[in-house]
Amino acid sequence: MLDGPAVLRFTPVRQLNLFVVQQLLAKWTEEMANLRSPYFDFEDAEVRQALTQFMNVLSRRIRLGREAFEPLLARAVTDTLRVAADPVVGFDEKLLHGRAAATKEQLLEGVRYIDVEKPLFQGFLESLPSAAAVPRAELLKQFRQYQEANYQTLHPLETVVNELSALLPLSEIDLRVEEATLPSPAAPAAVTTPVAPQPEPVVPAAPAPPAPAPEPTPAPTQPEPVRPPVAAEASAPAATEKPLYEKLKTERATPPLAETLRTERTAATLAEKAPKVESLREAISINQRFGFINELFNGENMEYHAAIQKLDAMPDAATARRYVQEDLAQQYGWVRKEEHVNKLLRLIDRKFE
């Protein structure tokens, strides 16, 4: 079974872990939306407080078995390769999420889960106006132009492929070969002369020994039967009895990095509207916790928990705010982190009000 911190450190490829977490948050959002009912007042202060506490407690009990985790990991591998191969597609799928239009703030919510080519995505979002929503077609057009103007900052697909090949054998050639084989069935039917006769021999050749023999034989040695492309990433853990979890799982008793996963929008709203809290650790919502760790503490969950523990022990709000704005800001070199810093400061004010 995997818990929150194990998910975020499951593989050495940070982008895979982030995309798994993003999927968990999306599913969490759907489930919490189903909890609301038109017959009850979910905006009542006591209901919000109780719901916040329930969500915090429940989300610290993440349990993912192999059957539930493997589809998430397979999708994360696919998404990672798609973003690396075509950032425009990644922008459309991972940031726009099918919206007809989006604001800068909405897009920034998704970029926190991007690690591959993150400077490209961040640089583009910083160039957008903060106010009005921009139509999807216009956003894609502007992002494509921005990418073409900043092509020198992009990393080759080989970089990501090499990282993934450390987990399971994979090469960029394998991906290109798969792309080339996909249209092959249509080619014989169209024009190609040498390929056209193939359908005829295939029928009698099926029972013949040459057809079945090559497939089982190269399976252990050649990458072709193993299906090395993106699909292989999805099926490999299920096909082999030794999944990535067995090889790469890190046993950690440390406080979880994203021990709680809650809704993007609803969670933050509930936490911010909640009454005075006794400890920052309990007051910080799931989405805020992940955002703080990822954006303010460079993904280091132990450093985050140490800082929150120290803030909880502060005697007053002034001392706590000074520690955040001076000590932590200088230690981690916070630049353009006002959104997350202000959220943390508001939580501090709630604690000491």
C-alpha positions as CSV (number, residue, x, y, z in Angstrom):
1,M,0.0,0.0,0.0
2,L,1.1,3.5,-0.8
3,D,0.5,6.6,1.3
4,G,0.9,10.3,0.5
5,P,4.6,10.7,0.9
6,A,5.3,7.4,-0.9
7,V,3.3,8.6,-3.9
8,L,5.3,11.8,-4.2
9,R,8.6,9.9,-4.0
10,F,7.6,6.8,-5.8
11,T,9.9,7.3,-8.8
12,P,13.0,9.4,-9.3
13,V,11.2,11.2,-12.2
14,R,9.5,14.1,-10.4
15,Q,7.0,14.7,-13.3
16,L,5.5,11.3,-12.9
17,N,4.9,11.8,-9.2
18,L,3.3,15.2,-9.8
19,F,1.0,13.9,-12.5
20,V,-0.2,11.1,-10.2
21,V,-0.9,13.6,-7.5
22,Q,-2.8,15.8,-10.0
23,Q,-5.0,12.8,-10.9
24,L,-5.7,12.1,-7.2
25,L,-6.7,15.7,-6.6
26,A,-9.1,15.6,-9.6
27,K,-10.7,12.4,-8.3
28,W,-10.9,13.9,-4.8
29,T,-12.6,17.0,-6.2
30,E,-15.2,14.8,-8.0
31,E,-15.9,12.8,-4.8
32,M,-16.3,15.8,-2.6
33,A,-18.6,17.5,-5.1
34,N,-20.8,14.4,-4.9
35,L,-21.0,15.0,-1.1
36,R,-22.9,18.3,-1.5
37,S,-26.7,18.1,-1.5
38,P,-29.4,20.7,-2.4
39,Y,-31.3,19.7,0.7
40,F,-28.6,20.9,3.2
41,D,-26.8,24.2,3.8
42,F,-23.2,23.5,3.1
43,E,-22.3,27.1,3.5
44,D,-23.2,27.2,7.2
45,A,-20.2,28.1,9.3
46,E,-20.5,25.0,11.5
47,V,-20.9,22.7,8.5
48,R,-17.9,24.3,6.8
49,Q,-15.8,23.8,9.9
50,A,-16.9,20.2,10.4
51,L,-16.4,19.4,6.7
52,T,-12.9,21.0,6.8
53,Q,-11.9,18.8,9.7
54,F,-13.4,15.7,8.1
55,M,-11.5,16.3,4.9
56,N,-8.2,16.9,6.7
57,V,-8.5,13.8,8.7
58,L,-9.6,11.6,5.8
59,S,-7.0,12.9,3.4
60,R,-4.2,11.9,5.8
61,R,-5.3,8.3,5.4
62,I,-4.4,7.8,1.7
63,R,-4.1,4.2,0.8
64,L,-3.3,3.1,-2.7
65,G,-2.9,-0.5,-3.7
66,R,-1.3,-1.8,-6.9
67,E,-4.6,-2.2,-8.7
68,A,-5.6,1.4,-8.0
69,F,-2.1,2.9,-8.5
70,E,-1.0,1.4,-11.7
71,P,-3.5,3.1,-14.0
72,L,-2.6,6.4,-12.4
73,L,1.1,5.8,-13.0
74,A,0.5,4.6,-16.6
75,R,-1.5,7.8,-17.3
76,A,1.3,9.9,-15.7
77,V,3.9,8.2,-18.0
78,T,1.8,9.0,-21.1
79,D,1.2,12.6,-20.0
80,T,4.9,13.1,-19.3
81,L,5.9,12.0,-22.8
82,R,3.1,14.0,-24.4
83,V,4.2,17.2,-22.6
84,A,7.8,16.6,-23.5
85,A,7.1,15.8,-27.2
86,D,4.6,18.6,-27.7
87,P,4.3,21.3,-25.1
88,V,1.3,22.8,-26.9
89,V,-0.6,19.6,-26.4
90,G,0.5,19.6,-22.8
91,F,-0.7,23.1,-22.3
92,D,-4.1,22.2,-23.7
93,E,-4.6,19.0,-21.7
94,K,-2.9,19.8,-18.4
95,L,-3.6,23.5,-18.0
96,L,-6.7,24.3,-20.0
97,H,-8.5,21.0,-19.0
98,G,-11.1,21.4,-21.8
99,R,-12.1,24.9,-20.8
100,A,-13.4,27.2,-23.5
101,A,-11.6,30.1,-21.9
102,A,-9.3,30.5,-18.9
103,T,-7.8,33.3,-16.7
104,K,-4.2,33.5,-15.7
105,E,-5.0,32.5,-12.2
106,Q,-6.8,29.3,-13.4
107,L,-3.8,28.3,-15.5
108,L,-1.4,28.9,-12.6
109,E,-3.4,26.3,-10.6
110,G,-2.3,23.7,-13.1
111,V,1.3,24.7,-13.7
112,R,2.3,23.7,-10.2
113,Y,2.1,20.1,-11.4
114,I,4.3,20.7,-14.3
115,D,8.0,19.9,-14.0
116,V,9.0,19.1,-17.7
117,E,9.6,22.4,-19.5
118,K,8.2,24.3,-16.5
119,P,10.1,27.6,-17.2
120,L,8.4,27.6,-20.6
121,F,4.9,27.4,-19.1
122,Q,5.7,29.8,-16.3
123,G,7.2,32.4,-18.6
124,F,4.2,32.3,-20.9
125,L,1.7,32.6,-18.0
126,E,3.6,35.6,-16.6
127,S,3.1,37.4,-19.9
128,L,-0.6,37.0,-19.8
129,P,-2.9,39.8,-18.4
130,S,-4.3,39.0,-14.9
131,A,-7.9,40.1,-15.4
132,A,-10.1,38.7,-18.2
133,A,-10.4,35.2,-19.4
134,V,-8.8,34.4,-22.8
135,P,-10.4,32.0,-25.3
136,R,-8.8,28.6,-25.7
137,A,-8.0,29.1,-29.4
138,E,-6.2,32.4,-28.6
139,L,-4.3,30.9,-25.7
140,L,-3.1,28.0,-27.8
141,K,-2.1,30.4,-30.6
142,Q,-0.2,32.7,-28.2
143,F,1.5,29.7,-26.5
144,R,2.6,28.2,-29.8
145,Q,4.1,31.6,-30.8
146,Y,5.8,31.9,-27.4
147,Q,7.3,28.4,-27.7
148,E,8.6,29.2,-31.2
149,A,10.3,32.3,-29.9
150,N,11.8,30.5,-27.0
151,Y,12.7,27.2,-28.7
152,Q,16.3,27.4,-27.4
153,T,15.2,26.8,-23.8
154,L,13.4,23.5,-24.7
155,H,15.0,20.2,-23.7
156,P,15.1,17.4,-26.3
157,L,12.6,14.5,-25.9
158,E,15.6,12.3,-25.3
159,T,16.2,13.9,-21.9
160,V,12.8,12.7,-20.6
161,V,13.1,9.3,-22.4
162,N,16.5,8.7,-20.6
163,E,14.9,9.4,-17.3
164,L,12.1,7.0,-17.9
165,S,14.5,4.4,-19.3
166,A,16.1,4.2,-15.9
167,L,12.8,2.7,-14.7
168,L,11.9,0.5,-17.7
169,P,13.9,0.1,-21.0
170,L,12.8,2.8,-23.4
171,S,14.4,4.8,-26.2
172,E,13.3,7.6,-28.4
173,I,13.8,5.2,-31.4
174,D,11.2,3.0,-29.9
175,L,8.7,5.8,-29.7
176,R,9.4,6.8,-33.4
177,V,9.0,3.2,-34.5
178,E,5.7,2.9,-32.8
179,E,4.5,6.1,-34.4
180,A,5.6,4.7,-37.8
181,T,3.8,1.4,-37.3
182,L,0.5,2.9,-36.3
183,P,-0.5,4.0,-39.9
184,S,0.9,0.8,-41.4
185,P,-2.5,-1.0,-41.6
186,A,-4.0,1.8,-43.8
187,A,-1.0,1.8,-46.1
188,P,-1.5,-1.7,-47.7
189,A,-5.1,-1.0,-48.5
190,A,-4.2,2.3,-50.1
191,V,-1.4,2.2,-52.7
192,T,1.7,0.5,-51.5
193,T,2.6,-2.3,-53.9
194,P,4.9,-4.5,-51.7
195,V,2.6,-4.3,-48.7
196,A,-0.6,-4.9,-50.6
197,P,-0.1,-8.6,-51.0
198,Q,0.6,-9.1,-47.3
199,P,-3.1,-9.4,-46.3
200,E,-3.4,-12.5,-48.5
201,P,-0.4,-14.5,-47.0
202,V,-1.4,-13.4,-43.5
203,V,-4.5,-15.6,-43.7
204,P,-2.8,-18.9,-44.5
205,A,0.3,-17.9,-42.6
206,A,-1.6,-17.7,-39.4
207,P,-1.8,-21.4,-38.8
208,A,1.7,-21.9,-40.2
209,P,4.6,-22.2,-37.8
210,P,6.5,-19.0,-39.0
211,A,3.8,-16.6,-37.8
212,P,3.5,-17.7,-34.1
213,A,7.1,-18.6,-33.7
214,P,8.7,-15.2,-33.9
215,E,6.3,-13.6,-31.4
216,P,7.1,-15.6,-28.3
217,T,10.8,-16.0,-29.1
218,P,11.9,-12.4,-29.1
219,A,9.7,-11.4,-26.2
220,P,12.5,-11.8,-23.5
221,T,15.2,-10.2,-25.7
222,Q,13.9,-7.7,-28.1
223,P,11.9,-4.6,-27.3
224,E,9.3,-5.1,-30.1
225,P,7.0,-7.6,-28.3
226,V,7.4,-5.8,-25.1
227,R,5.8,-2.8,-26.7
228,P,8.3,-0.2,-25.5
229,P,6.5,3.0,-26.3
230,V,4.1,4.9,-24.1
231,A,1.7,2.0,-24.0
232,A,4.5,-0.2,-22.5
233,E,4.8,2.1,-19.6
234,A,1.2,1.5,-18.8
235,S,1.3,-2.2,-19.2
236,A,4.7,-3.1,-18.0
237,P,3.9,-3.0,-14.2
238,A,0.9,-5.3,-14.8
239,A,2.7,-7.7,-17.1
240,T,5.7,-8.2,-14.8
241,E,5.3,-9.4,-11.3
242,K,7.9,-6.9,-10.2
243,P,6.3,-3.4,-10.7
244,L,8.0,-0.1,-10.2
245,Y,6.6,0.0,-6.7
246,E,8.8,-3.0,-5.7
247,K,11.9,-1.4,-7.2
248,L,11.5,2.2,-6.3
249,K,9.2,2.5,-3.2
250,T,10.9,4.6,-0.5
251,E,10.1,3.7,3.1
252,R,9.7,6.9,4.9
253,A,8.3,7.5,8.4
254,T,8.6,11.2,7.9
255,P,5.6,13.5,7.8
256,P,3.9,13.3,4.4
257,L,4.6,15.7,1.6
258,A,1.1,15.7,0.3
259,E,-0.4,13.6,3.1
260,T,-3.7,15.2,2.4
261,L,-5.2,15.8,-1.0
262,R,-8.2,17.9,-1.3
263,T,-10.1,20.1,-3.8
264,E,-8.3,22.8,-5.7
265,R,-10.9,25.6,-5.2
266,T,-13.3,24.3,-2.5
267,A,-10.6,23.2,-0.1
268,A,-8.8,26.6,-0.1
269,T,-12.1,28.4,0.4
270,L,-13.2,26.3,3.3
271,A,-9.9,26.6,5.0
272,E,-9.7,30.4,4.6
273,K,-13.3,31.0,5.8
274,A,-12.9,28.7,8.8
275,P,-12.8,30.2,12.3
276,K,-9.8,30.6,14.5
277,V,-7.6,27.6,14.6
278,E,-5.3,26.1,17.2
279,S,-2.5,25.0,15.0
280,L,-1.3,25.8,11.5
281,R,-0.7,22.1,10.8
282,E,-4.4,21.4,11.1
283,A,-5.6,24.7,9.5
284,I,-3.6,24.3,6.2
285,S,-5.7,22.7,3.6
286,I,-4.6,19.9,1.3
287,N,-4.2,22.1,-1.7
288,Q,-2.4,24.8,0.3
289,R,-0.1,22.2,1.9
290,F,0.9,20.9,-1.4
291,G,1.3,24.4,-2.9
292,F,3.5,25.5,0.0
293,I,5.8,22.5,-0.2
294,N,6.1,22.6,-3.9
295,E,6.4,26.4,-4.4
296,L,7.9,27.7,-1.2
297,F,10.0,24.8,0.1
298,N,11.3,23.3,-3.2
299,G,9.4,20.1,-2.7
300,E,11.1,19.2,0.6
301,N,8.3,18.0,2.9
302,M,10.5,17.7,6.0
303,E,11.7,21.3,5.7
304,Y,8.1,22.4,5.3
305,H,6.9,20.5,8.4
306,A,9.8,21.8,10.4
307,A,9.0,25.4,9.5
308,I,5.2,24.9,10.3
309,Q,6.1,23.3,13.6
310,K,8.3,26.3,14.5
311,L,5.6,28.7,13.4
312,D,3.1,26.9,15.7
313,A,5.4,27.5,18.6
314,M,5.8,31.2,18.0
315,P,4.4,33.5,20.8
316,D,2.6,36.0,18.5
317,A,1.7,36.8,15.0
318,A,4.4,39.5,14.6
319,T,7.1,37.1,15.4
320,A,5.7,34.5,13.1
321,R,5.3,36.9,10.2
322,R,8.8,38.2,10.7
323,Y,10.1,34.6,10.6
324,V,8.3,34.0,7.3
325,Q,9.1,37.3,5.6
326,E,12.7,37.5,6.7
327,D,14.2,34.2,7.6
328,L,12.3,31.8,5.3
329,A,12.1,34.2,2.4
330,Q,15.9,34.7,2.5
331,Q,16.6,31.0,3.0
332,Y,14.6,29.8,0.0
333,G,15.0,32.9,-2.2
334,W,11.3,33.5,-2.7
335,V,10.8,35.5,-5.9
336,R,7.3,36.0,-7.3
337,K,5.9,33.8,-4.6
338,E,3.5,36.4,-3.2
339,E,0.4,34.3,-3.8
340,H,1.6,31.4,-1.5
341,V,3.3,33.7,1.0
342,N,0.2,35.7,1.5
343,K,-1.9,32.6,2.0
344,L,0.6,31.5,4.7
345,L,0.5,34.9,6.4
346,R,-3.3,34.9,6.4
347,L,-3.3,31.6,8.1
348,I,-0.8,32.9,10.7
349,D,-3.1,35.9,11.4
350,R,-6.0,33.4,11.9
351,K,-4.0,31.5,14.4
352,F,-3.1,34.4,16.5
353,E,-6.2,36.6,16.1
